[in-house]
Amino acid sequence: MRYGALFLSKYSLIGSSKEIILVNEVNSRIISGKALETSDLKKIRNYAPEDELVVWFEEIIRKSIQENNLNAAELKQFIDESKEKTNVSFQNSSSFISKKIINTTISFVDIAGLVKGASKGEGLGNKFLSHIREVDAVIHMIRCFDSDDIQNVNPNVDPIRDLEIIETEMMLADLESIQKRLEKSNKKNVDEEQLKMLEIALDCINNDKDISILKTQFDDKQLNQSGLLSIKPKLYVCNVDEASVQNGNHFVDAVRAAVKDEGAEVLVIGAKIEADITELETYDERQMFLDELDLDEPGVNRLIRSAYSLLNLQTYFTAGEKEVRAWTIKEGMSAPQAAGVIHTDFEKGFIRAEVMKYDDFTALGSEQAVKESGKFKVEGKEYIVQDGDIMHFRFNV
């Protein structure tokens, strides 16, 4: 236990939620006074970086044999396997001894599904539509499985019908909104560009034209200000049963065919499987469950990545003694703009950014090693931040 605590105090972590969960589990074992088992060491080994860590493992194991009378043969095999290194995700804490790790977040708002006539007040009606106007993108969660145990508001499962209902109701809600804003009494509150956009949108809706043409004529800021539901970025998620989670089914095929001209992504996820995963307490249990289903990761991980891609988002890191933090920014942001996400003073008084790549840092093991390899960069105002950059900003206000 003592040597396990030394190991965890020497190495902190920047990485995936899977790795963070792992470290937290091992740490809780140590805090609660439970002995580290061979299985714990094996799990940690999968994320161990350099030869130095193998030495640490060997030391832990030797002391475990001496003090705890653990199975020497099994542990010797573990030592031998450990020398065949795998991937790196630990950082040497001599660079950043951080008290806190703060992950980036993305919020998913669960809004009840629309029913036919929602634009006229049926079902949740306008309440749904007011909620959806506030989001940055729309994820259509579409039922793509048969089951007598789960009630359906319609007599049969038909994902295309469900999709058309939602799209139609959003379009009708947009039509009503546009007509109100174009009334003479309200026109004075609409600027010239917005007025032009609303007139084009009205023509598209009335004449069954593709409303996405607005995206080629107006920028993201103008589109967001319009409040139109029909032009929000979309992601389609097919909710399937366990048998279809790998390769989909005929319902999924129908959805893909229906939205192929939009260029939108279609994800296949089993919501029941995701719910079952959240009920499992330990990392091992979750991994075993995924392995049984021949899945590499939970579907929610893919959903998050797809949502980031849909919204053109990426992440950069800041690191210091107090905390390691991930920051979400738009792709294409310059270094001063990225700094402004932390505080507006950082952008106003920006001088330079010290940058190293996450992959370089994890491969080389420390900030000093990155500097010695010549991969530590000093960038100016024109630098475009890349996904995974670890940054330190210099500014003066």
Buried (B, 14 or more C-beta within 10 A) or exposed (E): BEBBBBBBEBBBBBBBEBBBEBBEBBBEBBEEEEEBBBEBBEBBBEBBBBEEBBEBBBEBBBBBBEEEEBEEEEBEEBBEEBEEEEEBBBBBBEBBEBEEBEEBEEEEEEBEBBBBBBBEEEBBBBEBBEBBBEBBEBBBBBBBBEEEEEEEEEEEBBBBEBBEBBBBBBBBBBBEBBEEBBEEEEEEEBEEBBEBBBEBBBEBBEEEEEBBBBEEEBEEEBBEBBBBBBBBBBBBBBBBBEEBBEEBBEBBEBBBEBBEEEEBBBBBBBBBBBEBBEEBEEBBEBBEBBEEEEBEBBBBEBBBBBBBBBBEBBBBBBBEEEEBBBBBBBBEBBBBBBBBBBEEEBBEBBEBBBBBBBEBBBBBBBBEBBEEEEBBBEBEBEBEBEEBBBBBBEBEE
